[in-house]
Structure formats: C-alpha cells, structure tokens
Amino acid sequence: MEKQTFSIPNISCGHCVMTIKHELSELEGVKATEGSPENKSIAVEWEAPATLEAIRALLKEINYPAE
C-alpha cells in the first residue's frame, strides 16, 4: 500500500474535502482519504490498480489539482 499527502491550494472548506474524498473513493484501489481544509491538503492511501498518476489526473479533472 502506498500513501502520499497532496497539497491542494483550491481547498477552501470542508465541502471541498468531502467532494475530493467522494471522487477519489470511486477510483479502484483507493483505500483511504483524509483531508484538511486548514492545511489545504489531502492524504491518500492506495494500492493497485490505482496509481499516483491516476490520482493526480483525477484531482486535476475535478478542478483540485495537486501541487
């Protein structure tokens, strides 16, 4: 299992975090997502078939690109 924290400047509130968690949960292989509106970050745990590239692409697609 892999884990990474992403810095996402577009996060402005708890609703943003919930949207990201909902969208990432639909990506096969994503096991857990935790977010912090205060830190503007999301921590994601995943395993195959999910990949770092797929997670980054999905975040960009839903208008929450990771830095």
TIRO-2110 file (N, C-alpha, C; in Angstrom, 1 decimal):
// TIRO-2110
0.9, -1.2, 0.0, N, 1, A
0.0, 0.0, 0.0, CA, 1, A
0.9, 1.2, 0.0, C, 1, A
0.5, 2.2, -0.8, N, 2, A
1.2, 3.5, -0.9, CA, 2, A
0.4, 4.6, -0.2, C, 2, A
1.1, 5.6, 0.3, N, 3, A
0.4, 6.7, 0.9, CA, 3, A
1.2, 8.0, 0.5, C, 3, A
0.4, 9.0, 0.2, N, 4, A
1.0, 10.3, -0.1, CA, 4, A
0.1, 11.4, 0.3, C, 4, A
0.7, 12.5, 0.7, N, 5, A
-0.1, 13.7, 1.0, CA, 5, A
0.1, 14.7, -0.1, C, 5, A
-1.0, 15.2, -0.6, N, 6, A
-1.0, 16.2, -1.7, CA, 6, A
-1.4, 17.6, -1.2, C, 6, A
-0.7, 18.6, -1.6, N, 7, A
-1.0, 20.0, -1.3, CA, 7, A
-2.0, 20.4, -2.4, C, 7, A
-3.2, 20.9, -2.0, N, 8, A
-4.2, 21.3, -3.0, CA, 8, A
-4.7, 22.7, -2.6, C, 8, A
-4.1, 23.7, -3.3, N, 9, A
-4.4, 25.1, -2.9, CA, 9, A
-5.9, 25.5, -3.1, C, 9, A
-6.6, 24.8, -4.0, N, 10, A
-8.1, 25.1, -4.3, CA, 10, A
-9.0, 24.7, -3.1, C, 10, A
-8.5, 24.0, -2.1, N, 11, A
-9.4, 23.6, -1.0, CA, 11, A
-9.6, 24.9, -0.2, C, 11, A
-10.9, 25.2, 0.0, N, 12, A
-11.3, 26.3, 0.8, CA, 12, A
-12.2, 26.0, 2.0, C, 12, A
-12.7, 24.8, 2.1, N, 13, A
-13.6, 24.4, 3.2, CA, 13, A
-13.8, 22.9, 3.3, C, 13, A
-14.6, 22.5, 4.3, N, 14, A
-14.8, 21.1, 4.5, CA, 14, A
-15.6, 20.4, 3.3, C, 14, A
-16.4, 21.2, 2.6, N, 15, A
-17.2, 20.7, 1.5, CA, 15, A
-16.2, 20.3, 0.4, C, 15, A
-15.1, 21.1, 0.2, N, 16, A
-14.1, 20.7, -0.8, CA, 16, A
-13.5, 19.4, -0.5, C, 16, A
-13.2, 19.2, 0.8, N, 17, A
-12.6, 17.9, 1.2, CA, 17, A
-13.5, 16.8, 0.9, C, 17, A
-14.8, 17.0, 1.3, N, 18, A
-15.8, 15.9, 1.1, CA, 18, A
-15.9, 15.6, -0.4, C, 18, A
-15.9, 16.6, -1.3, N, 19, A
-16.0, 16.3, -2.7, CA, 19, A
-14.8, 15.5, -3.2, C, 19, A
-13.6, 15.9, -2.8, N, 20, A
-12.4, 15.1, -3.2, CA, 20, A
-12.5, 13.7, -2.6, C, 20, A
-12.9, 13.5, -1.4, N, 21, A
-13.0, 12.2, -0.8, CA, 21, A
-14.0, 11.3, -1.6, C, 21, A
-15.1, 11.9, -2.0, N, 22, A
-16.1, 11.2, -2.7, CA, 22, A
-15.6, 10.8, -4.1, C, 22, A
-15.0, 11.7, -4.8, N, 23, A
-14.5, 11.4, -6.1, CA, 23, A
-13.3, 10.3, -6.1, C, 23, A
-12.4, 10.5, -5.1, N, 24, A
-11.3, 9.5, -5.0, CA, 24, A
-11.8, 8.1, -4.6, C, 24, A
-12.8, 8.1, -3.8, N, 25, A
-13.3, 6.8, -3.4, CA, 25, A
-13.8, 5.9, -4.5, C, 25, A
-14.2, 6.6, -5.7, N, 26, A
-14.7, 5.9, -6.8, CA, 26, A
-13.5, 5.3, -7.7, C, 26, A
-12.3, 5.7, -7.4, N, 27, A
-11.1, 5.2, -8.1, CA, 27, A
-10.7, 3.9, -7.5, C, 27, A
-10.8, 2.8, -8.3, N, 28, A
-10.5, 1.5, -7.9, CA, 28, A
-9.0, 1.4, -7.3, C, 28, A
-8.9, 0.9, -6.1, N, 29, A
-7.6, 0.8, -5.4, CA, 29, A
-7.4, 1.8, -4.3, C, 29, A
-8.1, 2.9, -4.3, N, 30, A
-8.0, 3.9, -3.3, CA, 30, A
-8.7, 3.4, -2.0, C, 30, A
-7.9, 3.3, -0.9, N, 31, A
-8.4, 2.7, 0.3, CA, 31, A
-8.8, 3.7, 1.4, C, 31, A
-8.2, 4.8, 1.4, N, 32, A
-8.5, 5.8, 2.4, CA, 32, A
-8.1, 7.2, 1.9, C, 32, A
-8.9, 8.2, 2.3, N, 33, A
-8.6, 9.6, 2.0, CA, 33, A
-8.9, 10.4, 3.2, C, 33, A
-8.0, 11.2, 3.7, N, 34, A
-8.2, 12.2, 4.8, CA, 34, A
-7.8, 13.6, 4.3, C, 34, A
-8.6, 14.6, 4.7, N, 35, A
-8.3, 15.9, 4.2, CA, 35, A
-8.3, 16.9, 5.3, C, 35, A
-7.7, 18.1, 5.1, N, 36, A
-7.6, 19.2, 6.0, CA, 36, A
-7.8, 20.5, 5.3, C, 36, A
-9.0, 21.1, 5.4, N, 37, A
-9.1, 22.4, 4.8, CA, 37, A
-8.1, 23.5, 5.3, C, 37, A
-7.8, 23.4, 6.6, N, 38, A
-6.8, 24.3, 7.2, CA, 38, A
-5.5, 24.2, 6.5, C, 38, A
-5.0, 23.0, 6.3, N, 39, A
-3.7, 22.8, 5.7, CA, 39, A
-3.7, 22.7, 4.1, C, 39, A
-5.0, 22.7, 3.6, N, 40, A
-5.2, 22.6, 2.1, CA, 40, A
-4.4, 21.4, 1.6, C, 40, A
-4.7, 20.2, 2.3, N, 41, A
-4.0, 19.0, 1.9, CA, 41, A
-4.9, 17.8, 2.0, C, 41, A
-4.6, 16.8, 1.2, N, 42, A
-5.3, 15.5, 1.2, CA, 42, A
-4.3, 14.4, 1.3, C, 42, A
-4.5, 13.5, 2.2, N, 43, A
-3.7, 12.3, 2.3, CA, 43, A
-4.4, 11.1, 1.7, C, 43, A
-3.8, 10.4, 0.8, N, 44, A
-4.5, 9.3, 0.1, CA, 44, A
-3.6, 8.0, 0.3, C, 44, A
-4.3, 6.9, 0.6, N, 45, A
-3.7, 5.6, 0.7, CA, 45, A
-4.3, 4.7, -0.4, C, 45, A
-3.5, 4.1, -1.2, N, 46, A
-3.9, 3.3, -2.3, CA, 46, A
-3.0, 2.1, -2.6, C, 46, A
-3.6, 1.2, -3.4, N, 47, A
-2.9, 0.0, -3.9, CA, 47, A
-3.3, -0.2, -5.4, C, 47, A
-2.6, -1.1, -6.1, N, 48, A
-3.0, -1.3, -7.5, CA, 48, A
-4.5, -1.8, -7.5, C, 48, A
-5.2, -1.4, -8.6, N, 49, A
-4.8, -0.8, -9.8, CA, 49, A
-4.6, 0.7, -9.8, C, 49, A
-4.9, 1.4, -8.7, N, 50, A
-4.7, 2.9, -8.6, CA, 50, A
-3.2, 3.2, -8.7, C, 50, A
-2.9, 4.3, -9.3, N, 51, A
-1.6, 4.8, -9.4, CA, 51, A
-1.5, 6.3, -9.0, C, 51, A
-0.3, 6.7, -8.7, N, 52, A
-0.1, 8.1, -8.4, CA, 52, A
-0.5, 9.0, -9.5, C, 52, A
-0.2, 8.6, -10.8, N, 53, A
-0.6, 9.3, -11.9, CA, 53, A
-2.1, 9.4, -12.1, C, 53, A
-2.8, 8.3, -11.8, N, 54, A
-4.3, 8.3, -11.9, CA, 54, A
-4.9, 9.2, -10.9, C, 54, A
-4.4, 9.2, -9.7, N, 55, A
-4.9, 10.1, -8.6, CA, 55, A
-4.7, 11.6, -9.0, C, 55, A
-3.5, 11.9, -9.4, N, 56, A
-3.2, 13.3, -9.8, CA, 56, A
-4.1, 13.7, -11.0, C, 56, A
-4.3, 12.8, -12.0, N, 57, A
-5.2, 13.1, -13.1, CA, 57, A
-6.6, 13.4, -12.7, C, 57, A
-7.1, 12.6, -11.7, N, 58, A
-8.5, 12.7, -11.3, CA, 58, A
-8.6, 14.0, -10.5, C, 58, A
-7.6, 14.4, -9.6, N, 59, A
-7.7, 15.6, -8.9, CA, 59, A
-7.7, 16.8, -9.9, C, 59, A
-6.9, 16.7, -10.9, N, 60, A
-6.9, 17.8, -11.9, CA, 60, A
-8.3, 17.9, -12.6, C, 60, A
-8.8, 16.7, -13.0, N, 61, A
-10.1, 16.7, -13.7, CA, 61, A
-11.2, 17.3, -12.9, C, 61, A
-11.2, 17.1, -11.6, N, 62, A
-12.3, 17.7, -10.7, CA, 62, A
-12.0, 19.1, -10.2, C, 62, A
-10.9, 19.7, -10.8, N, 63, A
-10.5, 21.1, -10.5, CA, 63, A
-9.9, 21.3, -9.1, C, 63, A
-9.3, 20.2, -8.6, N, 64, A
-8.5, 20.3, -7.4, CA, 64, A
-7.1, 19.8, -7.7, C, 64, A
-6.3, 20.4, -8.6, N, 65, A
-5.0, 19.9, -9.0, CA, 65, A
-4.0, 20.0, -7.8, C, 65, A
-3.3, 18.9, -7.7, N, 66, A
-2.2, 18.9, -6.6, CA, 66, A
-1.0, 19.5, -7.1, C, 66, A
-0.3, 20.2, -6.1, N, 67, A
1.0, 20.9, -6.4, CA, 67, A
2.1, 19.9, -6.3, C, 67, A
END
